Amino acid sequence: MTAAAQLPEYDEFGFFEENAQEAGLAWAGPPLVRRENVDVGGERISALVWGDGPAELVFLHGGAQNAHTWDSVALALGGRPLVAFDLPGHGHSGKRSDGDYWPVRNADILAGAISELAPRAAGVIGMSLGGLTGIRLASVHPHLVRRLVVVDVTPGVTLAKSAPIAAFVNGPESFPSFEEILERTVRHNPTRSVSSLRRGILHNAHPLPDGRWAWRYDRLTPVGGLLDFEPLWEDVTALPAPAMLVLGSTSGVVTEEDVAEFRRRQPTTRVETVAGAGHSVQGDRPVELAHLISDFVFGTADDDR
């Protein structure tokens, strides 16, 4: 029997109660969530749409992730309508033959999708690659970004700073079994529960016909072997929207020098560090991140709503 056959049938919307329990959130029944696909210039962009009202928030995940990385944050936001996108080449969004999944191209494509699904959102939240994409989006499509939350990244990120993340992401693209893909994921994420990592893999990988498992995302390859986001500092300078930079206390992706440069270019930037969180703040401390988002974007904590 293959690893795929041993697992329960994958239900994309069947894990929310598990998310809530791990985050210590009260469970009031399944949230209203649907998947929608938007065609932007012939490119499919897929998204999770939470709630049935006009979207108040937009979420952009990091490289090698997908929209479900925000599930616990969305639950902690207490029913606010929002849209979490799969970035191009990730999750259920379409792939590109040229492999260009970097912030400048992403921002232009996502602008079309956001215009359709969340044109009046009060805030855009982006983590890692999604954060850099959010910076570019706010700079060149300011009508779509009224407030910007950037999670654990700046244009000062380098291969050296992101080495632990790259070591995991740039590993094998497929695995003989689900157990092997889970074992490697657990080994590279020692602070996360096995159940949360198992859930994440089910969202972010899929079984192949021969029983092997492969990641859903296309691999991101630095252009010319370099990881150079320095030009995006000019987009930081051009930000018309208020910004908040949220850091994970145990992450080394953003240095004090990076924070100082961000503040030099945008002196009003609010900077918050979440204790006990690594690079993926949304996975390590989703409730704390949700509170920061609510306070920054809406001026209130979720439990005050």
Beta strands, then each sheet from edge to edge (+ up, - down):
strand 1: 33-40
strand 2: 43-50
strand 3: 57-60
strand 4: 82-85
strand 5: 123-127
strand 6: 148-151
strand 7: 174-175
strand 8: 205-207
strand 9: 213-215
strand 10: 243-248
strand 11: 270-274
sheet 1: 1+ 2- 4+ 3+ 5+ 6+ 10+ 11+
sheet 2: 7+ 9- 8+
end
